[in-house]
Amino acid sequence: VAQWVSATWLSVELTDIIASLVGLGVAVLFLRFWQPQGGADALATLHADRDAELAAMTDKERAALPQLHDSKGAAKLDGGRIFMALFPYLLVIAVFAVTKLTPAISAWLASTDIKIPWPGLNGHIITAAGTPSTSTIYNFQWLSSPGTSLLISMFIVAAVYKVSAKDVFGELGATVVKLRFSILTVASVLALAYVMNFSGQTITIGTWIAGAGAAFAFLSPVLGWIGTAVTGSDTSANALFATLQQTAAQNIGINEHLLVAANTSGGVVGKMISPQNLAIAATAVGLVGKESDIFRRSIPWSLGLLAALCLLVGLHSTPVLAWMMPTFG
């Protein structure tokens, strides 16, 4: 519900952030009335594991750790600590609200975009309708891009948290190094998607797949699932297959918005088994080397959700649930 409200009336870029914060709030409210069993034992186990990790470290390694909080005092949370923990997310929402939802500011930021006609391509590629393609003009959004808003938020958070410039740029550099292969993968897939779209390969494949008829609607989420599972990026899967899904839908006579959404939703389900995401998750929770175990636990859920999604999309393409589809003017 929160995702739908955000995507429909607020900001597409904030969809997941707003939904996550609403989900967190609902969970906190729910835990006011219900507590799971074994919570104290689980907390004690986490503290014991943390103490064991610290004991195994050298004095130099322990000194290098950030002294941000006492793990055993983590249960003693006051309003100030909770606010500071949520501050980065609230700030991102505020920054995007100002830059995206304020017409005057949004228009001014868009006016700073630099449009670069790509040499050798601009004016030489036509669309299926026979008109020159506008995709050959690169739009350099150095101020209006969501990435710029995130960078601004990063520097504000660093100032509020009193993090030195050296540490900020050090972490920024370390993050780029850590994600270098992911960045290369996404960039390569996007380049491939442009080549496939410009050359007509995507439309050709979509027309061929349309031969499956209405049955393709049941299988359309699988494309997004495979694309994200392989590349680790829902963006890459959408770049590769969104036009294909749209073309297939138009040839079959199915709502094209449904199949494009199915591609994105399938990618979300496939993200939990992507090797890149498994590595990130394992590193985040201190389970480096246990990626295969996480995969074995995740794959049944991923396949189960994919099957449910395929059934749901298939039913939406038929009169059974077609009445639920929104109309787009």
C-alpha positions in Angstrom: 0.0 0.0 0.0 2.8 2.4 0.9 4.6 1.6 -2.3 1.5 2.2 -4.4 0.7 5.6 -2.6 4.3 6.7 -3.1 4.6 5.7 -6.7 1.2 7.1 -7.6 1.1 10.5 -5.7 4.5 11.2 -4.2 7.8 10.2 -5.8 8.8 7.1 -7.7 12.4 7.4 -6.5 11.2 7.2 -2.9 8.9 4.2 -3.3 11.1 1.7 -1.6 12.3 4.0 1.1 8.9 5.2 2.1 7.5 1.6 2.1 10.4 0.4 4.2 9.9 3.1 6.8 6.2 2.5 6.9 6.9 -1.2 7.3 9.4 -0.5 10.1 6.8 1.7 11.9 4.1 -1.0 11.6 6.6 -3.6 12.9 7.5 -1.4 15.9 3.8 -0.8 16.6 3.0 -4.5 16.3 5.8 -5.4 18.8 4.2 -3.1 21.3 1.4 -5.7 21.6 3.2 -8.9 20.8 6.7 -10.2 21.5 8.2 -13.3 20.0 9.5 -16.1 22.2 13.3 -16.5 22.6 14.1 -12.9 22.0 16.3 -12.6 25.1 18.2 -15.8 24.2 18.8 -14.5 20.7 20.1 -11.2 22.0 22.4 -13.1 24.4 23.7 -15.2 21.6 24.5 -12.2 19.5 26.3 -10.5 22.3 28.3 -13.7 22.9 29.2 -14.0 19.2 30.3 -10.3 19.2 32.4 -10.8 22.3 34.1 -13.8 20.7 34.8 -11.8 17.5 36.4 -9.0 19.6 38.4 -11.5 21.6 39.9 -13.0 18.4 41.0 -9.6 17.1 44.3 -7.9 17.8 44.6 -4.7 19.7 45.2 -2.8 16.5 42.1 -4.3 14.8 39.9 -3.5 17.9 41.3 0.1 17.9 40.3 0.5 14.2 36.7 -0.3 14.9 34.2 2.6 15.1 33.3 3.5 18.6 29.7 4.4 17.9 27.8 2.4 20.4 28.0 -0.2 23.1 26.4 -3.4 21.8 25.2 -4.4 25.3 23.6 -1.1 25.8 21.8 -1.3 22.5 18.6 -2.3 24.2 18.6 1.1 26.1 17.3 3.2 23.2 15.9 6.7 23.7 14.2 9.0 21.3 17.4 10.8 20.4 19.3 7.6 19.4 16.3 6.3 17.4 16.0 9.6 15.6 19.7 9.7 14.7 19.4 6.1 13.4 16.5 7.1 11.1 17.9 10.5 10.2 19.6 9.5 6.9 16.4 7.9 5.6 14.2 10.9 6.7 16.7 13.3 5.2 16.6 11.4 1.8 12.8 11.7 1.8 13.0 15.4 2.6 15.6 16.1 -0.1 13.7 14.2 -2.7 10.5 15.9 -1.6 12.0 19.3 -2.2 13.8 18.4 -5.5 11.0 16.3 -7.1 7.7 17.5 -5.6 8.4 21.3 -5.7 7.6 22.3 -9.3 9.8 25.5 -9.4 12.9 23.7 -8.0 12.3 20.6 -10.1 12.0 22.7 -13.3 15.1 24.7 -12.4 17.1 21.6 -11.8 15.9 20.1 -15.1 17.0 23.3 -16.9 20.6 22.6 -16.0 20.6 19.3 -17.9 23.2 19.1 -20.6 22.0 17.3 -23.8 24.7 15.7 -25.8 23.9 14.3 -29.3 25.9 11.2 -29.6 28.4 11.4 -32.5 27.8 8.9 -35.3 24.4 7.9 -33.9 22.2 10.9 -33.6 19.9 11.3 -36.5 21.0 8.0 -38.1 18.7 5.6 -36.1 15.0 5.4 -36.5 12.3 3.8 -34.4 9.8 1.1 -35.5 7.4 4.0 -36.4 10.0 5.4 -38.8 10.8 8.5 -36.8 14.3 9.5 -35.6 15.2 8.0 -32.2 15.6 10.5 -29.4 17.5 7.9 -27.3 20.7 8.9 -29.2 20.8 12.2 -27.3 22.6 11.7 -23.9 21.0 13.7 -21.1 23.7 14.6 -18.6 21.6 15.3 -15.4 24.4 16.6 -13.3 22.0 18.4 -10.9 18.6 16.9 -11.5 19.7 13.2 -11.2 18.5 11.3 -8.1 22.2 10.4 -7.6 23.1 14.0 -7.0 20.3 14.3 -4.4 21.8 11.2 -2.6 25.3 12.7 -2.7 23.9 15.9 -1.1 22.2 13.8 1.5 25.4 11.9 2.2 27.4 15.1 2.9 24.6 16.4 5.2 24.5 13.2 7.1 28.3 13.2 7.5 28.2 16.7 8.9 25.4 15.8 11.4 27.3 12.7 12.4 30.5 14.7 12.7 32.4 12.4 10.3 35.6 13.8 9.0 36.0 14.5 5.3 38.9 12.0 5.2 36.6 9.2 6.5 33.8 10.2 4.1 35.9 10.1 1.0 37.7 7.0 2.3 34.5 5.1 2.7 33.2 6.5 -0.7 36.3 5.2 -2.4 36.2 1.8 -0.6 32.5 1.5 -1.6 33.4 2.1 -5.3 36.2 -0.5 -5.1 33.9 -3.0 -3.4 31.2 -2.5 -6.0 33.5 -2.2 -9.0 32.4 -5.5 -10.6 28.7 -4.7 -9.9 29.2 -1.3 -11.6 30.9 -2.9 -14.6 28.2 -5.5 -14.9 25.3 -3.0 -14.8 27.1 -0.6 -17.2 27.8 -3.5 -19.6 24.2 -4.8 -19.5 22.9 -1.3 -20.1 25.2 -0.9 -23.1 24.0 -4.3 -24.4 20.4 -3.2 -23.9 21.0 0.0 -26.0 22.6 -2.1 -28.8 19.7 -4.5 -28.8 17.0 -1.8 -28.7 18.7 0.3 -31.4 19.3 -2.7 -33.7 15.7 -3.9 -33.4 16.8 -7.2 -31.8 14.5 -6.6 -28.8 11.4 -6.0 -31.0 12.2 -9.0 -33.1 12.6 -11.3 -30.1 9.4 -9.8 -28.5 7.5 -10.5 -31.7 8.7 -14.1 -31.8 7.9 -14.7 -28.2 4.4 -13.3 -28.8 3.8 -16.6 -30.7 3.3 -18.2 -27.3 0.0 -16.3 -27.2 -1.8 -15.6 -23.9 0.3 -18.3 -22.2 3.2 -15.9 -22.2 1.5 -13.8 -19.6 2.0 -16.6 -17.1 5.7 -16.8 -17.9 6.6 -13.1 -18.3 7.9 -12.7 -14.7 10.4 -15.5 -15.4 12.4 -13.2 -17.7 12.8 -10.5 -15.0 13.6 -13.2 -12.5 16.4 -14.7 -14.6 17.8 -11.3 -15.6 18.1 -10.1 -12.0 19.4 -13.4 -10.7 22.2 -13.4 -13.3 23.1 -9.7 -13.2 22.2 -8.8 -9.6 20.3 -5.7 -10.8 16.6 -5.2 -11.4 17.6 -2.1 -13.4 19.6 -4.3 -15.8 16.8 -6.8 -16.2 14.4 -4.0 -17.0 16.8 -2.5 -19.5 17.2 -5.9 -21.2 13.6 -7.1 -21.2 11.2 -4.2 -20.7 10.9 -3.3 -24.4 10.7 -7.0 -25.2 7.8 -7.5 -22.7 6.1 -4.4 -24.2 6.4 -5.6 -27.8 5.2 -9.1 -26.9 2.2 -7.6 -25.0 1.2 -5.4 -28.0 1.4 -8.4 -30.4 -0.6 -10.7 -28.1 -3.2 -8.0 -27.2 -2.4 -8.0 -23.5 -2.0 -4.9 -21.3 1.6 -3.8 -21.9 1.8 -2.2 -18.4 1.0 -5.6 -16.9 3.9 -7.4 -18.5 6.4 -4.6 -17.9 5.4 -4.6 -14.2 5.6 -8.4 -14.2 9.2 -8.1 -15.5 10.1 -5.7 -12.6 8.3 -7.8 -10.0 10.0 -11.0 -11.2 13.3 -9.2 -10.9 12.6 -8.4 -7.2 11.9 -12.1 -6.5 15.1 -13.1 -8.3 17.2 -10.6 -6.3 17.3 -12.8 -3.2 19.3 -15.5 -5.1 21.6 -13.3 -7.1 25.3 -14.2 -6.3 26.1 -10.5 -6.0 23.4 -9.8 -3.5 24.1 -13.0 -1.6 27.7 -11.8 -1.2 26.6 -8.4 0.0 24.1 -9.9 2.5 26.7 -12.4 3.8 29.2 -9.6 4.4 26.7 -7.4 6.1 25.7 -9.9 8.7 29.2 -11.5 9.2 28.5 -14.7 7.3 31.3 -14.4 4.7 31.8 -17.8 3.0 28.2 -18.9 3.8 26.7 -17.7 0.6 25.9 -21.2 -0.6 24.0 -21.9 2.7 22.0 -18.7 2.3 21.3 -19.6 -1.4 19.9 -23.1 -0.4 17.7 -21.5 2.2 16.5 -18.7 -0.2 15.9 -20.6 -3.4 12.7 -22.4 -2.3 11.2 -19.1 -1.2 12.3 -17.4 -4.5 10.8 -20.2 -6.6 7.6 -20.3 -4.6 7.1 -16.5 -4.9 7.9 -16.7 -8.6 5.2 -19.3 -9.1 2.7 -17.3 -7.2 3.6 -14.2 -9.2 3.3 -16.0 -12.5 -0.2 -17.2 -11.5 -1.2 -13.7 -10.4 0.0 -12.1 -13.6 -1.6 -14.7 -15.7 -4.9 -14.2 -13.9 -4.6 -10.4 -14.4 -4.3 -11.0 -18.1 -7.7 -12.8 -18.1 -11.2 -11.6 -17.3 -10.8 -13.2 -13.8 -8.7 -10.3 -12.5 -8.5 -7.9 -15.4 -10.9 -5.6 -13.6 -8.1 -4.8 -11.0 -5.8 -3.3 -13.7 -5.6 0.5 -13.5 -6.2 2.6 -16.5 -3.6 5.0 -17.9 -4.6 8.1 -19.7 
